[in-house]
Amino acid sequence: MRPMLYLTVAFTLLFIVGDLMDNASDFLNAGTTPLELGYYYALRLPSMVIMIVPLCLLLAVLYSLSTLTRHSEITAMRASGISIYRIVHPYLFMGILCLAFTAGVNEYTGPKFAYRADQFVDNQVRADDQVYYEQIAFKNPAAGHIWYIHQFDTRNYTMKDVELTQQREDGSDLRKYNAGKASWMDGRWWFENGTMQEYDEQGNRLGLAKPFQALEMRNLSEIPEDFMGEIKDPAYQSSAELWEYIKTHQFLSPETLTKYEVDFHHRLSMPFVCIIIVMIGIPVGAHTGRKGAFAGIMLALGMFFAFYATQFTMEYFAKQMYIVPWLGPWGAIIAFSTIGGIMIHRMR
């Protein structure tokens, strides 16, 4: 735990320094205050957990096992009748804890905070609030809703100049709303300062448009995250958001849907790197304890980066539709967990 804590702090500081060097000129030109910088890095760090934690876990496992081997502690435990599988239990338990931690951060805070952090940087460069406004065209075939939003504020989920068309099952227009503003409050949308026009089955208007000052839209199934899914790059979406996007966008081309499916499986698979890291670090650390730590570190780091290279390559093949989408991210997980299991078994 102690070396892992030190390593986590060290790699976090290295990340902050590297990122600050990239964006220093933008921050200086915008007159960013230290408090704003603190806010920015508080947003940025959760997205780096998925990279920092596995690397720190690997080095901590190598340090711990090489120390035990160097002092013949593993030999003493084996001579006392303790199996190799019992010896590695604490390390696997730490891997599971790190898996749970990184999975939680990767799903609930990392993507969302990374998106906010990039918006913050863009705002420093442009020095206006336009980076927080998006123009959106959204279609929900299941509900028969078509939205055109002139401005969507990603900070508080308010809309300006909204047009919502509700259609019948046959595709004809049922009614159309035009609102100057729409707000998300109490789990539903509220339209303000607009009109509502109804249509018959032939598409003809039924009377004049009815004006309204405020209208509670109880029966709309769309939530703010649905619109955010249209805006954000897949790198900024959680697995739940990606899956919802896939389900509601079956009308897209197979090539586009395949890319989203690969990103969905990538998001799910990444926390399992923590288990693979432990399975690689255990045999390498135990074997190199007497021979010096440098060789073991180089071997483990080589396998660490080989894993990412393999996963990147397989994901590329999956997005090109050479292999099924799930195999791209999970193929490297399966292959390296098998390699790690064989290496641990051979320790006997």
C-alpha positions, 0 to 999 in steps of 0.5 A: 500500500505504501509504495502504491500511494507514493507512486500514485502521488508521483504519477499524478504530479507528473501528469499535472506537470505534463498537462500544464506544459501543454496548456500553460500559454492558454492559461496565461493568456486568459489570466486563469487564477490558481483556484480555477487551475485547481478546479480544472485539474480536479476535473481532469484527474478522474479520467486519468485514473484508468491509466495511473492506477494500473501502472502504479499497481504493477510497480507496487506488486513488483516491489512487494514480491521482489522484497519478499523473494530477496529475503527468502520469505516466499521460500519460507512460506512454501516450505511451511506448506503454504500454497502459491495460490494462498500467497497470491491471494492478497495481491489478487484482492488488491487487484479486485479493489482497484478494479472496483475503484477504477470501474466506478470512476470510469463509469460515473465521474471520469467521462463527465469530468473530462468533458467539463475539463475540455470545455474549460480549456476551450473557454480559456482560449475563446474567452466566451460562453459559446463553448457551452452552447450546442446546436442539436438535431435529435430524433427519437423514432421509438417515441416519434419525436423530432427535436431541433434545438438552436442552443443547448446549454450543457451546464444547466440543460436549458434550451433556447429556440426549441422546435419539437415535432410529435408524429403518429405511428405512420410518420405523419405530424400530430403536433408541433411545439415552438418554444423560446426556452425549455428547462429541465426541472423536477424530472420533466421539461418545461416549455416557455413562451411558445406555441402549439400547433396540431395537425390532422392525418393529412398534415393539415393544420387544425386551427390556429397555433395555441400560444402558451407562457409556460407548459409542463411536458409530462409525457416526453421520454427524452432526458438531458443525457439523451441530448448530451449523447448527441454532442459528446464524443464517445470518449466522454460517454459512460458505458450506459450512455453509449449503450443507450445511444446504440439502442436509440440509433439503430437507423444509423449505418452498420459501420457507425454502430459498430464503432460505438459498440467497440467503444462501449465494450472498451469502456467496460473492459478497461477496469479489468486491466487491474487484474491482468496487471496483478497476474503479470506482476506476481510471477515476474516479481517473484522470479526477479527478486534475487536477480535484481528489480531492473530486469523484472520492471522492464519485462513487466512494463514491456508486457504492460505496453504490449497489452495496450498495443494488442488491444489497440490493434484488435479494436482497430480490426473490430471498427473496420468490421474484420472481427466482431465488436466485442472481441476487439476490447475483450480479446487482449483481456482474454489473451493476457489473463490466460498468459498471466494464469499460466505464468502463476501456475508455473510458479509451483 
